[in-house]
């Protein structure tokens, strides 16, 4: 989809398109199966309510996150949706052979033509030991340094255009262009610092920045992306999406209770104690040491949360400050019901119209 077409999808009173980043979170007392069922429900809700995309992220060895295999989850979501764009936010390229990614996302494009985004990151999406197990090597920094080469190789596999004489010239990513008609996923670069921002700009690719865990780097990275941008066959102008932690509830206290669960989960992850997302009761009763309380307060300060009107105001302000072309909302909290409720309330706050998933118009279609 062209940049002009993407910008034209803003609906209701939202200043830019709104999308969903799904971490497939598993709360204490829940299961991965229940979390995946919630992901289907969330994708269908997002489609009915006019959200533009639904992305899932690659993480490994995190009990509270069931999204280790984005391509598998996206195939499942494709079978339960009709129009919403689906994608990875992202696939961690150094963890995989480029040909494998091209084959996986070529398959997704065949299943959901014109709806697939391939967002790529260069971090491992996990700790160093797990990354070494994934890659079968301990040379992790080398994998990150090779990212531009891996990206170029992946794009050539997607386009089936290795030059004559190249060792891979006779290799085809299947499904792919060799079978026709031509069609491929939309490639995005993801980042939380300046490296991918500069690379995305120089290649004329759309860029997604992880504001939800790197808020202080957002504006510098977006400035770098825009200043580095060179028009390409993909984009005539820069297109920057930012991931935003956001949760709306019927009252501000309940929103605070819910986001505290994700904050405690992040504290535990950062201190080597990764586990299931704690319940609100566990998060409220936890005995926070002073340094832990400081971390929690800082983490919560970057989450847009409260009543629907408060969340809308916070998102509007963030969009104005960053100039983001799209906001992708994520809520890493214990309750799947709270996440579904939040996206409903945010859609209501912006007046996003309900749509029929089969036609993209009219009243919401019945759930089926």
N, C-alpha and C positions, 0 to 999 in steps of 0.2 A: 504494500500500500504506500502511495506517495506521501510526502510530508504534508502537502496541502489537504489530501484526503483525511489524514489522521487529525489535523487541526480542526477539520470540519465536523468531527464527531462529538465535540462538546455538547452536552444536552442540558436541558433545564436551565438552572441559574449557575451552573458550575463554570468557572472562568476558563478551565481547560478540561480535557478528558480525564475521568477518574478510572482507575484500574485497581486490581487486587493482586497482592503478593501473598501467596499461601505457603506457610512453612509446615503445614500438616502436623500441627502440634498435638502431642499426646499428654493429656493431663493425668495426674495421679488418680488412680481408680478407673482409668480408661484404657483403651487398647488401640493398637495401630489400625485395626479394622474399623473401629469407630471413628478414628481421626480421618481415615480415607473416605468413609461415608460422608463425614462433614465436608470434606473437600468437594465431593460431588454436589452436595446441597449448596455449598457456597458458590460454585461455578454456575450452577443453574440459576441461583438467585441473582448473581452478578449479571448474567445474560438477560434475565427478565427485567432487571431494573436499569439497564442502560450503561453499566460499566463497560469499558472498552476492551480490557484484556484481563486474563487470569493467568498469572505465572506461578510456577513452583520452583523451589530452590534446591540445589544439591548440598546436602550435609551428610556427614558420616560419623558413626560412633557416638551419636547423641540420642540417648533414650527418649528425650522429649520431642524429637523431631523425626517424623517418619517419611522424609522425602529424600532418601538416599539415591533413588532411581527416577529422576525427572521424566525420562522418556516413557517409562512404563506408566507412570501416573498420568501423563498427558494423553497417552493412548486411551486410557480409561475415561478421562474427562471428555475426550473427543467423541466417545461413543454416547455420552450423556448430554451433549450440547449441540447446537446447530449453527450459531453465528458468531459467538464471542471469540476473539483471538486468544489463542493458547500459546504458552511459551515457557522458556526456562529463564529463571532469574537468579542464578543461571546454572549452566553446565560449566564445571571447572575444567577448562581445556587441558591443562597439564596432567590431569588424572587419566586421560583417555587418548587412544590413538585417533588422530583426526579422521581417518577412514571410518572408524566405528561410529563416531558422532554423525558423519555425513550419511551413513546408512540408516542410523536410528531416526534422524530428523527427515531424511528423505521418505522413510516409511510414514512418519507422522504427516508429512505434506500430502502423501498419497491418500491417507485416511481423512484428512481435513483440509482439502485444497484451499490455498489462499488465507489460511487462518493461523499459520504457525510462525512463531518468533523463536529464533535461536539466540538467546542471550548467553554470552560467554564471559567467564571470569578467569583470572590467572592465579587466584589463591586456591589452596587445597580444599577449603570448606570443612576443615577439621584440624586436629593436632598433628604434629610432625610425625609421630610414630604411626598413626593411622594413614597419613599420606604416603609414608614409605611402604606400608603394606599394600596400598592401592596401586602404587606405581612400580613396585618391585625394585626400588632403588632408594638410596639414602641421599642422592644428589638433588635435593629439593630446590635449592636456589637455582640450579642450572635449568630446571624445568620452567621456572618463572622467567628467567632471562631469555629463554627460547620462545616465549609466547608469540612474538611477531612472526617468527618462522612457522610455528605451528598453525597460527591463524591463516597465513597465506596458503599453506598446504590444504587446510580444511576448505577454504573458499574455492580452491581449484578443484577439489573433489566434488563440492556442491555444484559447480558450474561445468564439470566434466571438460576442463580445458587445459590440461597439462600440455605443454608444447611438445612437438615431435622431438624424439631423442631423450626426453626425460625418463628416468627409470619407472615412473608411474604412468606413463602416457597410455598404456594399454589397460590400466586398472579403472574400473567404473564403480562408483558408489551406486548401488542398486537397492531400492528404487531411486531413480534420478533421471537426468536429462536424456541419457542414452535411450530411454524407453519412450520419451515424449508423451504428451506435449511438454514443453519446458515449464518448469515450476520449481521453486525452491523456497525454503524458509527465509524470512527476513532476519538478517544477521545484526545483532546489537553487541556492543561492548559494555561491560559492567565494570564498576570500579568504586573504590573508597578513598582514592588518593589521585595524584596527578598523572600517573603513568598511563592508565587506560584512557583518561580524558584527552591527553595529547595524541595518543595513537588513534582513537576514534575520530578526532578532528582531522588529523592528517589524511585518513582514509575516507573521509566523508561518510561515516557511519553514524547511526543514531547511538546515543549514549545514555546509560542508566546509572545514576549515582546513588550509593547507599547512604542517604541522609539519615536513615533510621538507626545506624550505629556509627556514623562518622560525621555528625552534624557540623562540627567546626571546620571541616574541610569542604563543605558543600559549595559555597560561593567561590572560593579559589579554584576548585576543580572545574566548575561550570565556566568560569571566566577563561580558564586555560583551554577548555574544549572549544569555546566559541572563537577565541583568538587563533587557535590552531586549525580551524575548520577550512577544508578545501572542498568545493562542490564536487559531487561525483554522480555517477549514473543512478545512485540510490537516493541521494538527497541533494537538493539545490541549496538548502540552508540548514544550519544546525538544528537538531531536534534533541532536547534533553528532557529525560524523565527522571524524577527523583522518588526513591522509596521513602515512605513516611510512616512511622509508627503512629497509629491513630485508633482511638476507640471511643465510641459514643454509647451512652447508656441513658436510661430514663431519668436518672438523677446523677449529680456529680459524685456523690459518695460511692455509688455502685461502680461508676467508671473507675474511680481511684482503687477500689477493692480489686477489680479485675486486672488493671495494669500492674498492680503490685505483684501479682503472681508471676508475670513475665519478668519483672525486674529481679525478683529473688532467683528465678531460674537462671538469668544471665549472670548474677553474682556468683552463683555456684559453678556455672560453666567457666567463668574467668578465673576461679580459684581451684580448678581441677576436681570439682564435685558434680559433674554433669548428671542430671537425672530427669525424671518426669517433671512436668510443670506442676508446681505445688498448688494446693487448693487456696482459695482466699483466706480461709480460717488459718491455715498453716502460715501463709505469708504475713498475716496480721499479728500472729502470736510469736513469730520468730524473734529470738533475742539478738538484735543487731548490735554489733560492736560499733564504736564511733566511726572507724574507717569504712565499715560496711554501710552504715547509714549515709555517709558522705557519697559513696558510690551509688546507692539507691536514689538519693535525692537528685544527683546529677543525671542518672538514667531517666528518671521520670520527667525531668525538665525538658527532655527532647521528645516526649510523647505527647501528641495532641489528644487530650482526653477531657471528657466532661459531658455536658448535655449536648444534644444535637446542634443547638445554636452556637454553643461554645466551640464545638469541634469545627463547624463551618467557618466561624470567624478565624480560628487558628489556622485552618488550611488556606483560607483566602490570604491571610497575612503572609504565610510562608511562600505561597506562590508569587505574591507581589515582590517579596524580598529577593527571591532567587530567579525569577523570570522563567521558572520551569514550564515546559510545554505540556507536561502531563504529570499527574500525581498518582503514584501507585501506593495504595494503602495496605498496611499489614498490621495484624494484632496478634502478638505472641502471648496469649493468655491461656488460662486453664480451661475455660469453658467454651466448647464449640457453639453452644447456644448463644453465649455472649458475643461471639464473633459474628454469627449470622444476624443477631439483633442489631449489632453496631452498623453493619453495612446497610441494613434496611433503614435505620434511623438517618444515616448520612445521606442515602438516596432521597429520603423524604425531605431532609433539610434543604437539599439543592433542587428539589422539585424534579428529580429525574423521572421521566415517564416510564411506566411499565410497558413492556413490549412483548409481542409474540415472538418466541425464539425462531420460528420458521420463516417469518417474513420481516422481522425487525421493526414492525409497526403495530399500532393499536394497543389494546388492553393486554395485561399479562395473560399468557396462556396458562391453562391449568397444569399443575405439576403432574408429570407422568413418568 
